[in-house]
Amino acid sequence: MAIERKHQMGAGGYCVCPKCGRREVHQSSVRCIEQKCPACGSTMVREGSEHHQKITAKKG
Ligand SMILES: [Zn+2]
């Protein structure tokens, strides 16, 4: 299981709103969960994170 991809949880990436699906560029100084969705005001999550996957799985 050593598929190396340049997809780290460090810098870069996106924050996603679990409510309306809005994506915002993640700022390294601010964690996604400390960001509010500019559209609906919900707390955002890091795209592809465990938390995000749980939310998307729930919709299933
Ligand atoms: Zn939203």
N, CA, C, O and the ligand as a Tripos MOL2 file, in Angstrom:
@<TRIPOS>MOLECULE
protein
  241   239    61     0     0
PROTEIN
NO_CHARGES

@<TRIPOS>ATOM
      1 N           0.8330   -1.2090    0.0000 N.3       1 MET1
      2 CA          0.0000    0.0000    0.0000 C.3       1 MET1
      3 C           0.8610    1.2490    0.0000 C.2       1 MET1
      4 O           0.6240    2.1760    0.7750 O.2       1 MET1
      5 N           1.8550    1.2710   -0.8660 N.am      2 ALA2
      6 CA          2.7640    2.4200   -0.8610 C.3       2 ALA2
      7 C           2.6130    3.2460   -2.1330 C.2       2 ALA2
      8 O           3.5730    3.4910   -2.8630 O.2       2 ALA2
      9 N           1.4050    3.6550   -2.3640 N.am      3 ILE3
     10 CA          1.1800    4.5290   -3.5130 C.3       3 ILE3
     11 C           1.4890    5.9590   -3.0920 C.2       3 ILE3
     12 O           0.7420    6.5860   -2.3410 O.2       3 ILE3
     13 N           2.5880    6.4400   -3.5880 N.am      4 GLU4
     14 CA          2.9950    7.7780   -3.1680 C.3       4 GLU4
     15 C           2.3820    8.8420   -4.0580 C.2       4 GLU4
     16 O           2.6390    8.9000   -5.2600 O.2       4 GLU4
     17 N           1.5930    9.6540   -3.4620 N.am      5 ARG5
     18 CA          0.9970   10.7490   -4.2070 C.3       5 ARG5
     19 C           1.2870   12.0390   -3.4660 C.2       5 ARG5
     20 O           1.3690   12.0860   -2.2380 O.2       5 ARG5
     21 N           1.4390   13.0830   -4.2660 N.am      6 LYS6
     22 CA          1.7310   14.3700   -3.6370 C.3       6 LYS6
     23 C           0.4320   14.9940   -3.1250 C.2       6 LYS6
     24 O          -0.0070   16.0540   -3.5720 O.2       6 LYS6
     25 N          -0.1420   14.3000   -2.1930 N.am      7 HIS7
     26 CA         -1.3810   14.8030   -1.6220 C.3       7 HIS7
     27 C          -1.2580   14.7530   -0.1090 C.2       7 HIS7
     28 O          -1.7500   13.8360    0.5490 O.2       7 HIS7
     29 N          -0.6100   15.7280    0.4000 N.am      8 GLN8
     30 CA         -0.3540   15.7440    1.8290 C.3       8 GLN8
     31 C          -1.3900   16.5930    2.5500 C.2       8 GLN8
     32 O          -2.0630   17.4300    1.9470 O.2       8 GLN8
     33 N          -1.5010   16.3640    3.8180 N.am      9 MET9
     34 CA         -2.4510   17.1250    4.6110 C.3       9 MET9
     35 C          -1.8520   18.4400    5.0900 C.2       9 MET9
     36 O          -2.4720   19.1810    5.8520 O.2       9 MET9
     37 N          -0.6470   18.7130    4.6340 N.am     10 GLY10
     38 CA          0.0310   19.9300    5.0820 C.3      10 GLY10
     39 C          -0.5060   21.1700    4.3860 C.2      10 GLY10
     40 O          -1.6430   21.5790    4.6210 O.2      10 GLY10
     41 N           0.3030   21.7580    3.5430 N.am     11 ALA11
     42 CA         -0.1020   22.9910    2.8800 C.3      11 ALA11
     43 C          -0.9770   22.6980    1.6750 C.2      11 ALA11
     44 O          -0.9760   21.5930    1.1330 O.2      11 ALA11
     45 N          -1.7010   23.6850    1.2830 N.am     12 GLY12
     46 CA         -2.5230   23.5710    0.0950 C.3      12 GLY12
     47 C          -3.8160   22.8460    0.3310 C.2      12 GLY12
     48 O          -4.1860   22.5600    1.4700 O.2      12 GLY12
     49 N          -4.5040   22.5490   -0.7510 N.am     13 GLY13
     50 CA         -5.7630   21.8340   -0.6350 C.3      13 GLY13
     51 C          -6.9420   22.7800   -0.4870 C.2      13 GLY13
     52 O          -6.8290   23.9970   -0.6290 O.2      13 GLY13
     53 N          -8.0620   22.1680   -0.1980 N.am     14 TYR14
     54 CA         -9.2950   22.9320   -0.1370 C.3      14 TYR14
     55 C         -10.0680   22.6130    1.1340 C.2      14 TYR14
     56 O          -9.9540   21.5330    1.7130 O.2      14 TYR14
     57 N         -10.8480   23.5870    1.5380 N.am     15 CYS15
     58 CA        -11.8300   23.3630    2.5750 C.3      15 CYS15
     59 C         -13.1940   23.2520    1.8930 C.2      15 CYS15
     60 O         -13.4830   23.9660    0.9330 O.2      15 CYS15
     61 N         -14.0040   22.3650    2.3950 N.am     16 VAL16
     62 CA        -15.3040   22.1270    1.7860 C.3      16 VAL16
     63 C         -16.4040   22.3650    2.8080 C.2      16 VAL16
     64 O         -16.2730   22.0200    3.9820 O.2      16 VAL16
     65 N         -17.4820   22.9580    2.3370 N.am     17 CYS17
     66 CA        -18.6470   23.1130    3.1960 C.3      17 CYS17
     67 C         -19.5000   21.8600    3.0790 C.2      17 CYS17
     68 O         -19.9490   21.5180    1.9850 O.2      17 CYS17
     69 N         -19.7280   21.1710    4.1890 N.am     18 PRO18
     70 CA        -20.5130   19.9430    4.1370 C.3      18 PRO18
     71 C         -21.9810   20.2040    3.8460 C.2      18 PRO18
     72 O         -22.7200   19.2960    3.4640 O.2      18 PRO18
     73 N         -22.3910   21.4240    4.0250 N.am     19 LYS19
     74 CA        -23.8060   21.7510    3.8670 C.3      19 LYS19
     75 C         -24.1510   22.0720    2.4160 C.2      19 LYS19
     76 O         -25.0760   21.4970    1.8420 O.2      19 LYS19
     77 N         -23.3960   22.9950    1.8350 N.am     20 CYS20
     78 CA        -23.7400   23.4220    0.4770 C.3      20 CYS20
     79 C         -22.6860   23.0160   -0.5520 C.2      20 CYS20
     80 O         -22.8680   23.2250   -1.7520 O.2      20 CYS20
     81 N         -21.5900   22.4370   -0.0780 N.am     21 GLY21
     82 CA        -20.6040   21.9090   -1.0050 C.3      21 GLY21
     83 C         -19.6380   22.9380   -1.5530 C.2      21 GLY21
     84 O         -18.8940   22.6460   -2.4890 O.2      21 GLY21
     85 N         -19.6340   24.1200   -0.9960 N.am     22 ARG22
     86 CA        -18.7410   25.1640   -1.4780 C.3      22 ARG22
     87 C         -17.2910   24.8350   -1.1450 C.2      22 ARG22
     88 O         -16.9950   24.3400   -0.0570 O.2      22 ARG22
     89 N         -16.4030   25.1080   -2.0710 N.am     23 ARG23
     90 CA        -14.9880   24.8520   -1.8500 C.3      23 ARG23
     91 C         -14.2350   26.1630   -1.8050 C.2      23 ARG23
     92 O         -14.4330   27.0480   -2.6370 O.2      23 ARG23
     93 N         -13.3730   26.2650   -0.8220 N.am     24 GLU24
     94 CA        -12.5260   27.4420   -0.6880 C.3      24 GLU24
     95 C         -11.0890   26.9700   -0.5620 C.2      24 GLU24
     96 O         -10.8190   25.9220    0.0250 O.2      24 GLU24
     97 N         -10.1750   27.7440   -1.1140 N.am     25 VAL25
     98 CA         -8.7690   27.3940   -0.9920 C.3      25 VAL25
     99 C          -8.3600   27.4510    0.4700 C.2      25 VAL25
    100 O          -8.6110   28.4360    1.1650 O.2      25 VAL25
    101 N          -7.7360   26.3950    0.9160 N.am     26 HIS26
    102 CA         -7.3190   26.3240    2.3050 C.3      26 HIS26
    103 C          -6.1460   27.2590    2.5670 C.2      26 HIS26
    104 O          -5.1600   27.2600    1.8290 O.2      26 HIS26
    105 N          -6.2640   28.0410    3.6090 N.am     27 GLN27
    106 CA         -5.1760   28.9240    4.0030 C.3      27 GLN27
    107 C          -4.3900   28.2630    5.1080 C.2      27 GLN27
    108 O          -4.9420   27.7960    6.1040 O.2      27 GLN27
    109 N          -3.0780   28.2350    4.9080 N.am     28 SER28
    110 CA         -2.2380   27.4720    5.8360 C.3      28 SER28
    111 C          -2.2950   28.0180    7.2560 C.2      28 SER28
    112 O          -2.0020   27.3030    8.2140 O.2      28 SER28
    113 N          -2.6720   29.2800    7.3880 N.am     29 SER29
    114 CA         -2.6950   29.8770    8.7180 C.3      29 SER29
    115 C          -4.0070   29.5920    9.4480 C.2      29 SER29
    116 O          -4.0920   29.7320   10.6690 O.2      29 SER29
    117 N          -5.0080   29.1990    8.7060 N.am     30 VAL30
    118 CA         -6.3220   28.9590    9.3000 C.3      30 VAL30
    119 C          -6.7540   27.5350    9.0090 C.2      30 VAL30
    120 O          -6.7340   27.0950    7.8600 O.2      30 VAL30
    121 N          -7.1370   26.8280   10.0370 N.am     31 ARG31
    122 CA         -7.6170   25.4740    9.8270 C.3      31 ARG31
    123 C          -9.0240   25.5090    9.2510 C.2      31 ARG31
    124 O          -9.7950   26.4320    9.5110 O.2      31 ARG31
    125 N          -9.3410   24.4990    8.4740 N.am     32 CYS32
    126 CA        -10.6480   24.4690    7.8220 C.3      32 CYS32
    127 C         -11.7810   24.5370    8.8360 C.2      32 CYS32
    128 O         -12.7810   25.2210    8.6230 O.2      32 CYS32
    129 N         -11.6120   23.8270    9.9300 N.am     33 ILE33
    130 CA        -12.7030   23.7770   10.9010 C.3      33 ILE33
    131 C         -12.8720   25.1000   11.6390 C.2      33 ILE33
    132 O         -13.8330   25.2970   12.3830 O.2      33 ILE33
    133 N         -11.9200   26.0000   11.4180 N.am     34 GLU34
    134 CA        -12.0610   27.3370   12.0050 C.3      34 GLU34
    135 C         -12.5760   28.3300   10.9760 C.2      34 GLU34
    136 O         -12.7510   29.5140   11.2640 O.2      34 GLU34
    137 N         -12.8110   27.8350    9.7910 N.am     35 GLN35
    138 CA        -13.3540   28.6810    8.7420 C.3      35 GLN35
    139 C         -14.8520   28.4900    8.6470 C.2      35 GLN35
    140 O         -15.3800   27.4010    8.8710 O.2      35 GLN35
    141 N         -15.5140   29.5660    8.3130 N.am     36 LYS36
    142 CA        -16.9520   29.4980    8.0910 C.3      36 LYS36
    143 C         -17.2180   29.6100    6.5970 C.2      36 LYS36
    144 O         -16.5580   30.3670    5.8850 O.2      36 LYS36
    145 N         -18.1910   28.8450    6.1420 N.am     37 CYS37
    146 CA        -18.5740   28.9150    4.7460 C.3      37 CYS37
    147 C         -19.1030   30.3140    4.4360 C.2      37 CYS37
    148 O         -20.0020   30.8020    5.1210 O.2      37 CYS37
    149 N         -18.5520   30.9620    3.4080 N.am     38 PRO38
    150 CA        -19.0150   32.3110    3.0710 C.3      38 PRO38
    151 C         -20.4360   32.3250    2.5240 C.2      38 PRO38
    152 O         -21.0830   33.3720    2.4870 O.2      38 PRO38
    153 N         -20.9070   31.1850    2.1090 N.am     39 ALA39
    154 CA        -22.2420   31.1160    1.5170 C.3      39 ALA39
    155 C         -23.3250   30.8600    2.5590 C.2      39 ALA39
    156 O         -24.3670   31.5160    2.5430 O.2      39 ALA39
    157 N         -23.0900   29.9160    3.4610 N.am     40 CYS40
    158 CA        -24.1590   29.5310    4.3870 C.3      40 CYS40
    159 C         -23.7440   29.5990    5.8540 C.2      40 CYS40
    160 O         -24.5790   29.4230    6.7410 O.2      40 CYS40
    161 N         -22.4640   29.8520    6.1150 N.am     41 GLY41
    162 CA        -22.0360   30.0530    7.4920 C.3      41 GLY41
    163 C         -21.7170   28.7880    8.2570 C.2      41 GLY41
    164 O         -21.4350   28.8440    9.4540 O.2      41 GLY41
    165 N         -21.7560   27.6530    7.5900 N.am     42 SER42
    166 CA        -21.4280   26.3990    8.2630 C.3      42 SER42
    167 C         -19.9240   26.2760    8.4570 C.2      42 SER42
    168 O         -19.1390   26.9000    7.7430 O.2      42 SER42
    169 N         -19.5360   25.4660    9.4290 N.am     43 THR43
    170 CA        -18.1340   25.1770    9.6270 C.3      43 THR43
    171 C         -17.6270   24.2890    8.5020 C.2      43 THR43
    172 O         -18.2730   23.3100    8.1290 O.2      43 THR43
    173 N         -16.4800   24.6360    7.9740 N.am     44 MET44
    174 CA        -15.9550   23.8800    6.8490 C.3      44 MET44
    175 C         -15.0220   22.7730    7.3210 C.2      44 MET44
    176 O         -14.5260   22.7980    8.4480 O.2      44 MET44
    177 N         -14.7930   21.8050    6.4450 N.am     45 VAL45
    178 CA        -13.8750   20.7180    6.7480 C.3      45 VAL45
    179 C         -12.8400   20.6110    5.6390 C.2      45 VAL45
    180 O         -13.0470   21.0750    4.5180 O.2      45 VAL45
    181 N         -11.7400   19.9960    5.9770 N.am     46 ARG46
    182 CA        -10.7070   19.8070    4.9750 C.3      46 ARG46
    183 C         -11.1400   18.7630    3.9470 C.2      46 ARG46
    184 O         -11.5790   17.6660    4.2920 O.2      46 ARG46
    185 N         -11.0060   19.1310    2.6990 N.am     47 GLU47
    186 CA        -11.4040   18.2090    1.6410 C.3      47 GLU47
    187 C         -10.5280   16.9690    1.6730 C.2      47 GLU47
    188 O          -9.3020   17.0690    1.7240 O.2      47 GLU47
    189 N         -11.1460   15.8160    1.6430 N.am     48 GLY48
    190 CA        -10.4120   14.5620    1.6410 C.3      48 GLY48
    191 C         -10.0040   14.0840    3.0160 C.2      48 GLY48
    192 O          -9.4510   12.9920    3.1520 O.2      48 GLY48
    193 N         -10.2650   14.8780    4.0370 N.am     49 SER49
    194 CA         -9.9090   14.4600    5.3860 C.3      49 SER49
    195 C         -10.8670   13.3800    5.8750 C.2      49 SER49
    196 O         -11.9130   13.1380    5.2720 O.2      49 SER49
    197 N         -10.4990   12.7500    6.9510 N.am     50 GLU50
    198 CA        -11.3340   11.6970    7.5200 C.3      50 GLU50
    199 C         -12.7220   12.2370    7.8460 C.2      50 GLU50
    200 O         -13.7430   11.5890    7.6170 O.2      50 GLU50
    201 N         -12.7140   13.4320    8.3800 N.am     51 HIS51
    202 CA        -13.9540   14.0930    8.7500 C.3      51 HIS51
    203 C         -14.8370   14.3040    7.5140 C.2      51 HIS51
    204 O         -16.0410   14.0490    7.5330 O.2      51 HIS51
    205 N         -14.2070   14.7700    6.4630 N.am     52 HIS52
    206 CA        -14.9400   15.0260    5.2260 C.3      52 HIS52
    207 C         -15.5100   13.7360    4.6620 C.2      52 HIS52
    208 O         -16.6420   13.7050    4.1770 O.2      52 HIS52
    209 N         -14.7170   12.6680    4.7270 N.am     53 GLN53
    210 CA        -15.1730   11.3900    4.2010 C.3      53 GLN53
    211 C         -16.3630   10.8620    4.9850 C.2      53 GLN53
    212 O         -17.2760   10.2640    4.4160 O.2      53 GLN53
    213 N         -16.3500   11.0830    6.2790 N.am     54 LYS54
    214 CA        -17.4780   10.6400    7.1020 C.3      54 LYS54
    215 C         -18.7420   11.3730    6.6880 C.2      54 LYS54
    216 O         -19.8190   10.7840    6.5990 O.2      54 LYS54
    217 N         -18.5960   12.6530    6.4390 N.am     55 ILE55
    218 CA        -19.7570   13.4590    6.0710 C.3      55 ILE55
    219 C         -20.3010   13.0280    4.7160 C.2      55 ILE55
    220 O         -21.5120   12.8840    4.5450 O.2      55 ILE55
    221 N         -19.4110   12.8250    3.7580 N.am     56 THR56
    222 CA        -19.8640   12.4170    2.4350 C.3      56 THR56
    223 C         -20.4490   11.0080    2.4710 C.2      56 THR56
    224 O         -21.3710   10.6930    1.7190 O.2      56 THR56
    225 N         -19.9120   10.1690    3.3440 N.am     57 ALA57
    226 CA        -20.4220    8.8060    3.4490 C.3      57 ALA57
    227 C         -21.8400    8.8250    4.0240 C.2      57 ALA57
    228 O         -22.6830    8.0050    3.6610 O.2      57 ALA57
    229 N         -22.0770    9.7560    4.9080 N.am     58 LYS58
    230 CA        -23.3680    9.8590    5.5580 C.3      58 LYS58
    231 C         -24.4780   10.1670    4.5370 C.2      58 LYS58
    232 O         -25.6090    9.6940    4.6380 O.2      58 LYS58
    233 N         -24.0870   10.9850    3.5540 N.am     59 LYS59
    234 CA        -25.0730   11.3570    2.5370 C.3      59 LYS59
    235 C         -25.4990   10.1460    1.6960 C.2      59 LYS59
    236 O         -26.6360   10.0610    1.2300 O.2      59 LYS59
    237 N         -24.5510    9.2090    1.5140 N.am     60 GLY60
    238 CA        -24.6700    8.0610    0.6730 C.3      60 GLY60
    239 C         -26.0460    7.6140    0.4180 C.2      60 GLY60
    240 O         -26.2540    6.6320   -0.2950 O.2      60 GLY60
    241 ZN        -21.9910   26.3560    2.8340 Zn       61 ZN61
@<TRIPOS>BOND
     1     1     2 1
     2     2     3 1
     3     3     4 2
     4     3     5 am
     5     5     6 1
     6     6     7 1
     7     7     8 2
     8     7     9 am
     9     9    10 1
    10    10    11 1
    11    11    12 2
    12    11    13 am
    13    13    14 1
    14    14    15 1
    15    15    16 2
    16    15    17 am
    17    17    18 1
    18    18    19 1
    19    19    20 2
    20    19    21 am
    21    21    22 1
    22    22    23 1
    23    23    24 2
    24    23    25 am
    25    25    26 1
    26    26    27 1
    27    27    28 2
    28    27    29 am
    29    29    30 1
    30    30    31 1
    31    31    32 2
    32    31    33 am
    33    33    34 1
    34    34    35 1
    35    35    36 2
    36    35    37 am
    37    37    38 1
    38    38    39 1
    39    39    40 2
    40    39    41 am
    41    41    42 1
    42    42    43 1
    43    43    44 2
    44    43    45 am
    45    45    46 1
    46    46    47 1
    47    47    48 2
    48    47    49 am
    49    49    50 1
    50    50    51 1
    51    51    52 2
    52    51    53 am
    53    53    54 1
    54    54    55 1
    55    55    56 2
    56    55    57 am
    57    57    58 1
    58    58    59 1
    59    59    60 2
    60    59    61 am
    61    61    62 1
    62    62    63 1
    63    63    64 2
    64    63    65 am
    65    65    66 1
    66    66    67 1
    67    67    68 2
    68    67    69 am
    69    69    70 1
    70    70    71 1
    71    71    72 2
    72    71    73 am
    73    73    74 1
    74    74    75 1
    75    75    76 2
    76    75    77 am
    77    77    78 1
    78    78    79 1
    79    79    80 2
    80    79    81 am
    81    81    82 1
    82    82    83 1
    83    83    84 2
    84    83    85 am
    85    85    86 1
    86    86    87 1
    87    87    88 2
    88    87    89 am
    89    89    90 1
    90    90    91 1
    91    91    92 2
    92    91    93 am
    93    93    94 1
    94    94    95 1
    95    95    96 2
    96    95    97 am
    97    97    98 1
    98    98    99 1
    99    99   100 2
   100    99   101 am
   101   101   102 1
   102   102   103 1
   103   103   104 2
   104   103   105 am
   105   105   106 1
   106   106   107 1
   107   107   108 2
   108   107   109 am
   109   109   110 1
   110   110   111 1
   111   111   112 2
   112   111   113 am
   113   113   114 1
   114   114   115 1
   115   115   116 2
   116   115   117 am
   117   117   118 1
   118   118   119 1
   119   119   120 2
   120   119   121 am
   121   121   122 1
   122   122   123 1
   123   123   124 2
   124   123   125 am
   125   125   126 1
   126   126   127 1
   127   127   128 2
   128   127   129 am
   129   129   130 1
   130   130   131 1
   131   131   132 2
   132   131   133 am
   133   133   134 1
   134   134   135 1
   135   135   136 2
   136   135   137 am
   137   137   138 1
   138   138   139 1
   139   139   140 2
   140   139   141 am
   141   141   142 1
   142   142   143 1
   143   143   144 2
   144   143   145 am
   145   145   146 1
   146   146   147 1
   147   147   148 2
   148   147   149 am
   149   149   150 1
   150   150   151 1
   151   151   152 2
   152   151   153 am
   153   153   154 1
   154   154   155 1
   155   155   156 2
   156   155   157 am
   157   157   158 1
   158   158   159 1
   159   159   160 2
   160   159   161 am
   161   161   162 1
   162   162   163 1
   163   163   164 2
   164   163   165 am
   165   165   166 1
   166   166   167 1
   167   167   168 2
   168   167   169 am
   169   169   170 1
   170   170   171 1
   171   171   172 2
   172   171   173 am
   173   173   174 1
   174   174   175 1
   175   175   176 2
   176   175   177 am
   177   177   178 1
   178   178   179 1
   179   179   180 2
   180   179   181 am
   181   181   182 1
   182   182   183 1
   183   183   184 2
   184   183   185 am
   185   185   186 1
   186   186   187 1
   187   187   188 2
   188   187   189 am
   189   189   190 1
   190   190   191 1
   191   191   192 2
   192   191   193 am
   193   193   194 1
   194   194   195 1
   195   195   196 2
   196   195   197 am
   197   197   198 1
   198   198   199 1
   199   199   200 2
   200   199   201 am
   201   201   202 1
   202   202   203 1
   203   203   204 2
   204   203   205 am
   205   205   206 1
   206   206   207 1
   207   207   208 2
   208   207   209 am
   209   209   210 1
   210   210   211 1
   211   211   212 2
   212   211   213 am
   213   213   214 1
   214   214   215 1
   215   215   216 2
   216   215   217 am
   217   217   218 1
   218   218   219 1
   219   219   220 2
   220   219   221 am
   221   221   222 1
   222   222   223 1
   223   223   224 2
   224   223   225 am
   225   225   226 1
   226   226   227 1
   227   227   228 2
   228   227   229 am
   229   229   230 1
   230   230   231 1
   231   231   232 2
   232   231   233 am
   233   233   234 1
   234   234   235 1
   235   235   236 2
   236   235   237 am
   237   237   238 1
   238   238   239 1
   239   239   240 2
@<TRIPOS>SUBSTRUCTURE
     1 MET1         2 RESIDUE 1 A MET
     2 ALA2         6 RESIDUE 1 A ALA
     3 ILE3        10 RESIDUE 1 A ILE
     4 GLU4        14 RESIDUE 1 A GLU
     5 ARG5        18 RESIDUE 1 A ARG
     6 LYS6        22 RESIDUE 1 A LYS
     7 HIS7        26 RESIDUE 1 A HIS
     8 GLN8        30 RESIDUE 1 A GLN
     9 MET9        34 RESIDUE 1 A MET
    10 GLY10       38 RESIDUE 1 A GLY
    11 ALA11       42 RESIDUE 1 A ALA
    12 GLY12       46 RESIDUE 1 A GLY
    13 GLY13       50 RESIDUE 1 A GLY
    14 TYR14       54 RESIDUE 1 A TYR
    15 CYS15       58 RESIDUE 1 A CYS
    16 VAL16       62 RESIDUE 1 A VAL
    17 CYS17       66 RESIDUE 1 A CYS
    18 PRO18       70 RESIDUE 1 A PRO
    19 LYS19       74 RESIDUE 1 A LYS
    20 CYS20       78 RESIDUE 1 A CYS
    21 GLY21       82 RESIDUE 1 A GLY
    22 ARG22       86 RESIDUE 1 A ARG
    23 ARG23       90 RESIDUE 1 A ARG
    24 GLU24       94 RESIDUE 1 A GLU
    25 VAL25       98 RESIDUE 1 A VAL
    26 HIS26      102 RESIDUE 1 A HIS
    27 GLN27      106 RESIDUE 1 A GLN
    28 SER28      110 RESIDUE 1 A SER
    29 SER29      114 RESIDUE 1 A SER
    30 VAL30      118 RESIDUE 1 A VAL
    31 ARG31      122 RESIDUE 1 A ARG
    32 CYS32      126 RESIDUE 1 A CYS
    33 ILE33      130 RESIDUE 1 A ILE
    34 GLU34      134 RESIDUE 1 A GLU
    35 GLN35      138 RESIDUE 1 A GLN
    36 LYS36      142 RESIDUE 1 A LYS
    37 CYS37      146 RESIDUE 1 A CYS
    38 PRO38      150 RESIDUE 1 A PRO
    39 ALA39      154 RESIDUE 1 A ALA
    40 CYS40      158 RESIDUE 1 A CYS
    41 GLY41      162 RESIDUE 1 A GLY
    42 SER42      166 RESIDUE 1 A SER
    43 THR43      170 RESIDUE 1 A THR
    44 MET44      174 RESIDUE 1 A MET
    45 VAL45      178 RESIDUE 1 A VAL
    46 ARG46      182 RESIDUE 1 A ARG
    47 GLU47      186 RESIDUE 1 A GLU
    48 GLY48      190 RESIDUE 1 A GLY
    49 SER49      194 RESIDUE 1 A SER
    50 GLU50      198 RESIDUE 1 A GLU
    51 HIS51      202 RESIDUE 1 A HIS
    52 HIS52      206 RESIDUE 1 A HIS
    53 GLN53      210 RESIDUE 1 A GLN
    54 LYS54      214 RESIDUE 1 A LYS
    55 ILE55      218 RESIDUE 1 A ILE
    56 THR56      222 RESIDUE 1 A THR
    57 ALA57      226 RESIDUE 1 A ALA
    58 LYS58      230 RESIDUE 1 A LYS
    59 LYS59      234 RESIDUE 1 A LYS
    60 GLY60      238 RESIDUE 1 A GLY
    61 ZN61       241 GROUP 0 **** ****
